[in-house]
């Protein structure tokens, strides 16, 4: 019997980035899943703050060479890989000179968010799914962490719904009490449109005239995990109305085991 496959998609992860609690949590989850007998891969942005020599990144030539369209512009997608320290696990990094070469993550040295963060988000979400196609590695679960991944559940259920590699994939979206949406505007929804999805279908990412990334992601996720103890009231209300499995918040010590059991329950569902 072949092993189940789990793909973690995250905006950050120790030891490569230390931006928030997400970095720490995502560091512990893949190893627990792998030790439970599943195949695991991780995809994340290759921010310019990541030291390629120290972490021994190298380009995967057979995967690189694709172009991702954002706002009618073609951007080359470069894939790099490294082995996670202390684990036999591959972490893949999505890179592009225009979006990720700068020696910063989401903000400049004065703390001002980069003006192209919306383009970077769309590039990453599209790039993740195209990379998985090129892997030829059909995941049973795609576990998204952070609002930078928020379009992936929707793309899976619309643009990529007829892609055989995703036929049996279930998308788990972990929501946190932090989001990039405060720096987003209506232009994001125009940027996020691609063949197979209309602008109006992305209105789920908007509420009361404001961008709400997590609310939009909830609509197409197959399961939700609460990554923070406190969430916005309307997010809690939205989750309660969903007819999908929900993993309640638990401490970082309890999380790896709870997450593993949650995955097993999803995989045994008919």
C-alpha positions as CSV (number, residue, x, y, z in Angstrom):
1,X,0.0,0.0,0.0
2,X,1.5,3.3,-1.0
3,X,2.1,6.0,1.6
4,X,-0.2,8.9,1.9
5,X,1.2,12.2,0.8
6,X,1.0,15.5,2.6
7,X,2.1,18.9,1.1
8,X,2.7,21.7,3.5
9,X,2.4,25.2,1.9
10,X,3.5,28.0,4.1
11,X,4.6,31.6,4.0
12,X,7.3,30.9,6.6
13,X,9.1,28.2,8.4
14,X,12.0,27.8,10.8
15,X,15.0,27.7,10.4
16,X,14.7,29.7,7.2
17,X,12.5,32.4,8.5
18,X,11.4,33.5,12.0
19,X,8.6,36.0,11.2
20,X,5.8,34.8,13.6
21,X,4.5,31.8,15.5
22,X,3.7,30.3,12.1
23,X,7.4,29.7,11.5
24,X,7.7,27.7,14.7
25,X,4.5,25.7,14.3
26,X,5.1,24.7,10.8
27,X,8.6,23.5,11.7
28,X,7.2,20.9,14.0
29,X,4.2,19.6,12.0
30,X,5.9,18.0,8.9
31,X,8.3,15.9,11.0
32,X,5.4,14.5,13.1
33,X,3.5,13.6,9.9
34,X,6.5,12.0,8.4
35,X,7.3,10.0,11.5
36,X,3.7,8.7,11.2
37,X,4.5,7.0,8.0
38,X,3.4,9.6,5.4
39,X,5.4,11.2,2.6
40,X,5.9,14.9,3.2
41,X,7.1,17.9,1.1
42,X,7.1,21.6,2.0
43,X,6.7,24.6,-0.3
44,X,7.5,28.2,0.7
45,X,8.7,31.5,-0.8
46,X,12.4,31.9,-1.2
47,X,12.7,35.3,0.5
48,X,16.0,37.2,0.0
49,X,16.6,37.0,3.7
50,X,17.2,33.2,3.4
51,X,20.9,32.5,3.2
52,X,21.3,30.0,0.4
53,X,24.9,28.9,1.3
54,X,24.1,28.4,5.0
55,X,21.0,26.4,4.3
56,X,22.5,24.6,1.3
57,X,19.8,25.6,-1.2
58,X,20.3,24.6,-4.9
59,X,18.2,25.0,-7.9
60,X,16.1,22.1,-9.2
61,X,16.7,22.6,-12.9
62,X,14.1,20.1,-14.0
63,X,11.4,22.0,-12.2
64,X,12.5,25.5,-13.0
65,X,11.8,27.3,-16.3
66,X,8.0,27.9,-16.0
67,X,6.5,31.3,-16.3
68,X,3.7,32.5,-14.0
69,X,1.4,35.2,-15.3
70,X,0.5,38.0,-13.0
71,X,-1.3,41.1,-14.3
72,X,-0.6,40.0,-17.9
73,X,3.1,39.9,-17.2
74,X,5.2,36.7,-17.4
75,X,7.5,36.1,-14.4
76,X,10.0,33.2,-14.4
77,X,9.5,30.7,-11.6
78,X,12.7,29.3,-10.2
79,X,12.5,26.3,-7.8
80,X,15.2,25.6,-5.2
81,X,15.4,22.9,-2.7
82,X,17.1,22.1,0.6
83,X,17.0,19.3,3.2
84,X,15.4,20.2,6.5
85,X,18.0,20.0,9.2
86,X,17.5,16.9,11.4
87,X,15.0,15.4,9.1
88,X,15.0,13.5,5.8
89,X,12.6,15.9,4.2
90,X,12.8,18.2,1.2
91,X,11.8,21.9,1.4
92,X,11.2,23.5,-1.9
93,X,11.5,27.3,-2.4
94,X,9.7,29.3,-5.0
95,X,11.9,32.1,-6.3
96,X,11.7,35.0,-8.7
97,X,14.2,37.9,-8.9
98,X,11.4,40.5,-9.3
99,X,9.5,39.4,-6.2
100,X,11.9,37.7,-3.8
101,X,15.5,38.9,-4.4
102,X,15.2,41.9,-2.0
103,X,16.7,41.3,1.5
104,X,13.4,41.5,3.3
105,X,10.2,39.6,3.6
106,X,7.0,41.6,3.5
107,X,8.1,45.1,4.6
108,X,11.0,47.5,4.1
109,X,13.5,48.6,6.8
110,X,11.0,51.2,8.0
111,X,8.2,48.6,8.4
112,X,6.3,49.8,5.3
113,X,4.7,46.9,3.4
114,X,6.0,46.4,-0.1
115,X,3.7,47.8,-2.8
116,X,3.9,44.6,-4.8
117,X,2.9,42.2,-1.9
118,X,-0.3,41.5,-3.7
119,X,1.5,40.5,-6.9
120,X,3.9,38.4,-4.8
121,X,1.0,36.6,-3.1
122,X,-0.7,35.7,-6.4
123,X,2.6,34.6,-8.0
124,X,3.2,32.3,-5.0
125,X,-0.3,30.7,-5.0
126,X,-0.2,30.1,-8.7
127,X,3.4,28.9,-8.6
128,X,2.7,26.4,-5.9
129,X,0.0,24.5,-7.9
130,X,2.0,24.6,-11.1
131,X,5.0,23.3,-9.2
132,X,3.0,20.4,-7.8
133,X,1.8,19.5,-11.4
134,X,5.5,19.4,-12.5
135,X,6.4,17.3,-9.5
136,X,4.1,14.6,-10.7
137,X,3.4,13.9,-7.0
138,X,-0.3,13.9,-6.2
139,X,-0.9,15.0,-2.6
140,X,-3.6,13.5,-0.5
141,X,-3.6,16.6,1.7
142,X,-2.5,20.2,0.9
143,X,-2.1,22.0,4.2
144,X,-1.9,25.8,3.8
145,X,-0.5,28.1,6.5
146,X,-0.8,31.9,6.5
147,X,-2.9,34.4,4.5
148,X,-0.1,34.4,1.8
149,X,-1.6,31.0,0.7
150,X,-5.3,32.1,0.8
151,X,-6.0,31.7,-2.9
152,X,-4.9,28.1,-3.1
153,X,-8.2,26.5,-1.8
154,X,-10.1,28.5,-4.4
155,X,-7.8,27.8,-7.3
156,X,-8.0,24.1,-6.4
157,X,-11.8,24.0,-6.6
158,X,-12.0,26.1,-9.8
159,X,-9.0,26.5,-12.1
160,X,-7.4,23.2,-11.2
161,X,-10.6,21.1,-10.5
162,X,-10.1,19.0,-13.6
163,X,-6.3,18.4,-13.1
164,X,-5.9,14.6,-12.4
165,X,-3.0,15.2,-10.0
166,X,-5.4,16.9,-7.6
167,X,-8.3,14.5,-8.0
168,X,-7.9,13.1,-4.4
169,X,-6.4,16.2,-2.8
170,X,-8.1,17.7,0.3
171,X,-7.1,21.2,1.2
172,X,-6.7,22.1,4.9
173,X,-6.5,25.9,5.6
174,X,-5.1,27.0,8.9
175,X,-6.3,30.4,9.9
176,X,-4.3,32.7,12.3
177,X,-5.0,36.0,14.0
178,X,-2.7,37.8,11.6
179,X,-3.3,38.6,8.0
180,X,-1.9,40.7,5.2
181,X,-5.4,41.9,4.2
182,X,-5.1,45.3,5.8
183,X,-2.5,46.3,3.1
184,X,-4.6,44.8,0.3
185,X,-7.1,46.6,-2.0
186,X,-9.6,45.7,-4.7
187,X,-6.8,45.4,-7.2
188,X,-5.8,42.1,-5.6
189,X,-8.9,40.4,-6.9
190,X,-8.2,41.5,-10.5
191,X,-4.6,40.2,-10.1
192,X,-5.9,36.9,-8.8
193,X,-8.1,36.1,-11.8
194,X,-6.8,33.5,-14.2
195,X,-8.3,31.4,-17.0
196,X,-11.1,29.3,-15.5
197,X,-12.2,31.8,-12.8
198,X,-14.0,35.1,-13.2
199,X,-13.5,38.2,-11.1
200,X,-17.0,37.9,-9.6
201,X,-16.0,34.4,-8.2
202,X,-13.4,36.1,-6.1
203,X,-15.9,38.3,-4.3
204,X,-15.8,35.8,-1.5
205,X,-12.5,37.5,-0.5
206,X,-14.3,40.7,0.2
207,X,-16.6,41.9,2.9
208,X,-18.0,45.4,3.5
209,X,-15.7,46.7,0.8
210,X,-12.6,45.3,2.5
211,X,-10.4,42.4,1.5
212,X,-10.8,39.4,3.8
213,X,-8.4,36.7,2.8
214,X,-9.3,34.1,5.5
215,X,-13.0,34.4,4.8
216,X,-12.4,33.8,1.1
217,X,-10.2,30.8,1.8
218,X,-12.8,29.2,4.1
219,X,-15.3,28.9,1.2
220,X,-13.3,26.3,-0.7
221,X,-11.3,24.6,1.9
222,X,-12.1,21.0,2.7
223,X,-11.2,21.4,6.3
224,X,-10.2,24.3,8.7
225,X,-7.7,24.4,11.5
226,X,-7.6,27.2,14.1
227,X,-4.0,28.2,14.4
228,X,-4.6,31.0,17.0
229,X,-6.5,31.0,20.3
230,X,-8.4,34.2,19.3
231,X,-9.8,34.9,15.9
232,X,-12.0,37.7,14.5
233,X,-15.6,37.3,15.4
234,X,-16.8,37.1,11.8
235,X,-14.2,34.4,11.1
236,X,-15.5,32.4,14.0
237,X,-19.1,32.8,12.8
238,X,-18.1,31.8,9.3
239,X,-16.3,28.7,10.5
240,X,-19.4,27.7,12.5
241,X,-21.6,27.9,9.4
242,X,-19.2,25.6,7.3
243,X,-20.1,22.0,6.8
244,X,-16.5,20.8,6.9
245,X,-14.2,19.3,9.6
246,X,-12.7,21.8,11.9
247,X,-9.7,21.3,14.2
248,X,-9.9,23.5,17.2
249,X,-7.0,25.5,18.6
250,X,-4.5,23.6,20.8
251,X,-1.2,24.5,22.3
252,X,2.0,24.2,20.3
253,X,3.0,21.2,22.5
254,X,-0.3,19.4,21.7
255,X,-0.5,20.5,18.1
256,X,1.7,17.9,16.3
257,X,-0.2,15.0,17.7
258,X,-3.6,16.6,17.2
259,X,-2.7,17.6,13.7
260,X,-1.7,14.1,12.9
261,X,-5.0,12.7,14.1
262,X,-6.9,15.3,12.2
263,X,-5.1,14.3,9.0
264,X,-5.9,10.6,9.6
265,X,-9.6,11.4,10.1
266,X,-9.7,13.3,6.8
267,X,-8.0,10.5,4.9
268,X,-10.5,7.9,6.2
269,X,-13.5,9.9,5.1
270,X,-15.3,8.6,2.1
